[in-house]
Amino acid sequence: MAAALSREALAARIGEMAQLPGGSPTPADASQVIESLLTALEAGTIRAAECGADGAWRAVSWVKQGILLAFRFGTMTDLSGAPFSFIDKHTIPPRQFDVAQGVRIVPGGSTIRRGTFVARSVVCMPPMFVNVGAYIGEGTMVDSHALVGSCAQVGQRVHLSAAAQIGGVLEPIGANPVVIEDDVVVGGNCGVYEGTIVRERAVIGAGVVLTRGTPVFDLVKETTYRGSADAPLEIPANAVVVPGARAVSSGWGAEQRLSLQAPVIVKYRDAKTDLSTALESWLR
């Protein structure tokens, strides 16, 4: 097997291959480049987004370019393993784990794709799915029917509750993926999309949906948070967000007494919140 490429060489070669016109023949070294990228993502030595010293998250564009190349140069193949049937690009098969890696994957139809970082003590409850380029920190639980989308960044000791959806952002390559920082609790049936950043120790109550265009009303600080074309929505550290509604104030909607979804920060995390969100250690 060819030696893995260095970070610098990998970034440069991915940049060159990304510039090839559509329909170009597959480069002779495409398999080596893609394998080096996926292996480095799985080791956590490169990530699809990184947090700078200023606390700002930024996409690593060349990494996302490389993931797109894995789709571009992959060919459809049978990746089945009894009792499941999978037909997908040969470059991004399901990951295989062993006991030494310390990841608990409970039987029942879960899939973690190649090119993901999954730290020790992560618990995966079936069925769940983790897409290519994602990062999941130590001690996190990914509960039943939860999705961790492509390139999403999930910190340590996070609880992604049942049916939580952490959206993927692969294109455009400069767009930030969704980020869930350390010690966050994401409630059941939540959706966090479009590059939203949930800062450490926040609690997202069951049923909350967060997108770049979602206004979030902070009752404690009497302010409103929302994303823009240039910046994602950010949920502050320790915020406790619950579903809310905002009445339509004029026109036919007001006449019909309609309301719009409006997530509300009702408090900031305290000892009582910690007690109610604690995970039973014996489950791990």
C-alpha positions in Angstrom: 0.0 0.0 0.0 1.3 3.5 -0.9 2.4 5.7 1.9 -0.1 8.2 3.3 0.3 11.8 2.0 1.3 14.6 4.3 -1.4 17.3 5.1 0.3 19.8 2.8 0.7 17.3 -0.1 -2.8 16.1 0.3 -4.3 19.6 0.3 -2.3 20.5 -2.8 -3.2 17.4 -4.8 -6.9 17.7 -3.9 -6.8 21.3 -5.1 -5.3 20.2 -8.4 -7.8 17.3 -8.9 -10.7 19.6 -8.1 -9.8 21.8 -11.0 -10.0 19.0 -13.5 -12.9 19.5 -16.0 -16.0 17.3 -15.7 -15.6 14.1 -17.7 -11.8 14.0 -17.2 -10.3 10.5 -16.8 -9.8 9.4 -13.2 -6.3 10.3 -12.1 -4.0 7.4 -11.5 -3.4 8.5 -7.9 -7.1 9.2 -7.0 -7.4 6.1 -4.9 -4.3 7.0 -2.8 -5.4 10.6 -2.3 -9.0 9.6 -1.3 -7.7 6.9 1.0 -5.2 9.3 2.7 -8.0 11.8 3.2 -10.5 9.3 4.7 -7.9 7.8 6.9 -6.8 11.2 8.3 -10.4 12.2 8.9 -11.0 8.9 10.8 -7.9 9.6 12.9 -9.0 13.1 13.7 -5.7 14.6 12.3 -7.7 16.7 9.9 -11.3 18.0 10.2 -13.8 19.5 7.9 -14.1 22.5 10.2 -11.8 23.9 12.9 -12.2 26.3 15.8 -9.6 29.1 15.8 -8.0 30.8 18.8 -10.7 33.5 18.5 -13.4 30.9 19.1 -14.7 31.2 15.5 -15.4 28.0 13.5 -14.3 27.9 10.0 -14.7 25.3 7.2 -11.6 23.6 5.9 -12.4 24.0 2.2 -9.8 21.6 0.8 -11.1 18.8 3.1 -14.6 19.2 1.8 -13.2 19.3 -1.8 -11.6 16.0 -1.1 -14.8 14.4 0.1 -16.5 15.6 -3.1 -13.7 14.0 -5.1 -14.5 10.7 -3.3 -18.0 10.9 -4.8 -16.8 12.1 -8.2 -14.2 9.3 -8.7 -16.1 6.5 -6.9 -17.9 3.8 -8.8 -21.1 2.1 -7.8 -20.5 -1.3 -6.2 -22.0 -3.9 -3.9 -21.0 -3.1 -0.3 -23.4 -5.6 1.2 -22.8 -7.5 4.4 -25.3 -10.0 5.7 -28.1 -9.3 6.6 -27.9 -5.9 5.0 -27.7 -4.8 1.4 -25.7 -1.6 0.4 -25.1 -0.3 -3.1 -22.9 2.9 -3.1 -19.7 4.5 -4.3 -16.8 2.1 -3.6 -14.7 5.0 -2.2 -17.0 5.6 0.9 -18.1 2.2 2.3 -19.4 1.8 5.8 -16.7 1.9 8.5 -15.6 -1.2 10.3 -14.8 -1.1 14.0 -13.2 -3.4 16.5 -13.4 -3.7 20.3 -10.1 -2.0 20.8 -11.4 1.3 19.4 -13.8 1.6 22.3 -16.9 2.7 20.3 -20.1 1.0 21.4 -22.4 0.3 18.4 -25.6 -1.5 19.6 -27.0 -4.0 17.1 -30.0 -2.9 15.1 -29.2 -1.3 11.7 -26.8 1.6 12.3 -24.3 2.8 9.8 -21.2 5.0 10.2 -19.6 5.9 6.9 -15.9 6.0 6.2 -14.1 9.3 6.7 -15.7 10.0 10.1 -14.0 10.5 13.4 -15.7 8.6 16.3 -13.9 8.9 19.6 -13.7 6.3 22.4 -16.7 5.9 24.6 -19.1 7.1 22.0 -22.4 5.1 22.2 -24.5 4.5 19.1 -28.1 3.4 19.6 -29.9 1.8 16.7 -30.8 2.8 14.1 -28.6 5.9 13.6 -26.4 7.2 10.8 -23.2 9.2 10.7 -22.2 10.7 7.3 -18.7 11.2 5.8 -16.6 14.0 7.2 -18.4 14.1 10.6 -16.5 14.4 13.9 -17.9 13.0 17.2 -16.1 13.6 20.4 -15.5 11.3 23.4 -18.3 10.2 25.6 -21.1 11.4 23.2 -24.3 9.4 22.8 -26.0 9.2 19.4 -29.5 7.9 20.2 -32.0 6.0 18.1 -33.0 7.5 14.7 -30.5 10.3 15.1 -28.6 11.6 12.1 -25.1 13.3 12.1 -24.8 14.8 8.7 -21.8 15.2 6.4 -19.0 17.2 8.0 -21.0 18.0 11.2 -18.8 18.6 14.2 -20.1 17.2 17.5 -18.1 17.7 20.7 -17.5 15.6 23.8 -20.2 14.3 26.2 -23.0 15.5 23.9 -26.3 13.8 24.0 -28.1 13.6 20.6 -31.5 12.4 21.7 -33.8 10.1 19.7 -34.6 11.4 16.2 -32.3 14.4 16.5 -31.2 15.7 13.1 -27.7 17.3 12.9 -27.7 18.6 9.3 -24.8 18.2 6.9 -23.2 20.9 4.9 -20.9 19.6 2.1 -21.5 22.3 -0.5 -20.7 25.1 -1.0 -17.2 24.1 0.2 -16.7 27.4 2.1 -19.9 27.0 4.1 -19.5 26.0 7.7 -21.0 22.7 8.8 -23.3 22.4 11.8 -21.3 22.5 15.1 -22.4 21.1 18.4 -19.9 22.0 21.1 -19.0 20.0 24.3 -21.6 19.0 26.9 -24.6 20.1 24.8 -27.9 18.2 25.1 -30.0 18.1 21.9 -33.6 16.9 22.7 -35.7 14.5 20.8 -37.0 15.4 17.3 -34.8 18.5 17.1 -33.3 19.7 13.9 -30.1 21.8 13.7 -29.3 22.8 10.2 -27.5 25.2 7.8 -24.3 25.8 9.7 -25.9 26.6 13.0 -23.4 26.7 16.0 -24.6 25.5 19.4 -22.1 26.6 22.0 -20.9 24.5 24.9 -23.4 23.3 27.6 -26.5 24.6 25.8 -29.7 22.6 26.1 -31.9 22.4 23.0 -35.4 21.3 24.1 -37.3 18.6 22.4 -38.9 19.7 19.1 -36.8 22.8 18.5 -35.7 23.5 14.9 -32.8 25.8 14.2 -31.8 27.1 10.8 -29.8 30.1 9.6 -33.0 32.1 9.2 -34.6 31.1 12.5 -34.9 34.0 15.0 -34.2 32.8 18.6 -35.6 35.1 21.3 -33.6 35.4 24.6 -36.0 36.2 27.4 -33.1 36.5 29.9 -31.0 39.0 27.9 -33.9 40.5 26.0 -32.3 40.1 22.6 -32.8 38.1 19.4 -30.2 35.9 17.7 -30.4 35.1 14.0 -28.0 34.2 11.3 -27.3 36.1 8.1 -25.9 35.6 4.7 -22.4 36.1 6.2 -22.8 34.4 9.6 -24.5 31.4 11.0 -27.0 31.3 13.8 -25.2 30.9 17.1 -26.8 29.6 20.3 -25.0 31.0 23.3 -23.1 28.8 25.8 -25.4 27.4 28.6 -28.6 28.6 26.9 -31.7 26.5 27.5 -33.8 26.7 24.3 -37.4 25.5 24.2 -40.1 25.6 21.4 -42.1 28.8 21.3 -44.5 30.7 19.1 -44.8 34.3 17.8 -48.2 35.7 16.8 -48.7 37.0 13.3 -49.3 40.7 14.0 -51.1 41.9 10.9 -53.3 41.0 7.9 -55.1 37.7 7.2 -52.7 35.7 9.4 -53.5 37.9 12.4 -57.2 37.5 11.6 -56.8 33.8 11.7 -54.8 34.0 14.9 -51.9 32.2 13.4 -48.4 31.9 15.0 -44.9 31.2 13.7 -42.3 29.0 15.3 -40.1 31.0 17.6 -37.5 29.2 19.7 -37.1 30.9 23.1 -34.1 30.9 25.5 -36.0 30.7 28.9 -32.9 30.5 31.2 -29.2 29.7 31.3 -28.0 26.4 32.6 -27.7 25.9 36.3 -27.4 23.1 38.9 -31.1 22.2 38.5 -30.7 21.9 34.7 -27.6 19.7 35.1 -29.6 17.4 37.3 -32.4 17.0 34.9 -30.2 16.4 31.9 -27.7 14.1 33.5 -27.0 10.9 31.6 -27.0 7.6 33.6 -23.3 6.5 33.5 -24.2 2.9 33.9 -25.8 2.9 30.4 -22.3 3.5 29.0 
